[in-house]
Amino acid sequence: MSDELEIFKKKLLYRASYRGTKEMDLLLSSFVKKHINIFDNIQLAELEKFLEFEDETILNFYNYNIIEKKINENPISQIFKDFKI
């Protein structure tokens, strides 16, 4: 595995782990830890885009199926929606 890919994965995990609220830190970091090594490069790029959504948008989608800012168009969103800690 390339060093660049490993660095990219570490950045994604860091970004998922330090969101600002403990709830989102726990939820997103658990999701990323579970999937990061099975996602291909395209999915990792989509994960990076998914992590750009605001916490409130992600949480509303996850808990209440409220679709804001086209979060449902990201292919990672459905994988995340089905994720349970």
C-alpha positions in Angstrom: 0.0 0.0 0.0 1.4 3.4 -0.9 2.4 5.9 1.7 0.1 8.5 0.0 -2.9 6.3 0.5 -2.1 5.6 4.1 -1.6 9.4 4.8 -5.0 10.0 3.0 -6.7 7.4 5.2 -5.2 8.9 8.4 -6.5 12.3 7.3 -10.0 10.9 6.8 -10.0 9.2 10.2 -8.7 12.4 11.9 -11.4 14.4 10.2 -14.1 11.9 11.3 -12.8 11.8 14.8 -12.6 15.5 15.6 -15.9 17.0 14.5 -16.7 19.2 17.4 -19.3 17.1 19.3 -18.6 13.9 21.1 -21.7 12.2 19.5 -20.5 12.9 15.9 -16.9 12.1 16.8 -18.0 8.7 18.1 -20.4 8.0 15.2 -18.3 9.0 12.3 -15.0 7.7 13.7 -16.6 4.3 14.3 -18.0 4.3 10.8 -14.7 5.3 9.2 -12.7 2.8 11.2 -15.0 0.0 10.1 -15.0 0.8 6.4 -11.7 2.6 5.6 -9.8 -0.5 4.7 -12.5 -2.1 2.6 -13.4 1.0 0.6 -11.7 1.4 -2.8 -10.1 4.6 -4.0 -13.4 6.0 -5.5 -15.2 5.3 -2.2 -12.5 6.9 -0.2 -12.8 10.1 -2.4 -16.6 10.0 -1.8 -16.0 9.6 1.9 -13.8 12.7 1.9 -16.7 14.6 0.2 -19.2 13.1 2.7 -17.1 14.3 5.6 -17.4 17.8 4.3 -21.1 18.0 5.2 -21.9 19.8 8.4 -22.5 17.7 11.5 -26.1 18.8 11.6 -26.8 17.7 8.0 -25.2 14.3 8.7 -27.0 13.8 12.0 -30.4 14.8 10.6 -29.9 12.4 7.7 -28.8 9.6 10.0 -31.4 10.0 12.7 -34.4 11.5 10.9 -33.9 10.9 7.2 -33.9 14.6 6.5 -32.2 15.3 3.2 -30.3 18.6 3.1 -27.6 19.8 0.7 -28.0 16.8 -1.5 -26.4 14.5 1.1 -28.3 11.5 -0.4 -26.5 11.9 -3.7 -23.2 10.9 -2.1 -22.8 7.1 -2.5 -21.4 6.9 1.0 -24.6 8.3 2.6 -26.5 5.0 2.2 -23.7 2.9 3.6 -23.5 5.4 6.5 -27.3 5.3 7.0 -27.2 1.5 7.4 -24.3 1.7 9.9 -25.0 0.8 13.5 -22.5 1.2 16.3 
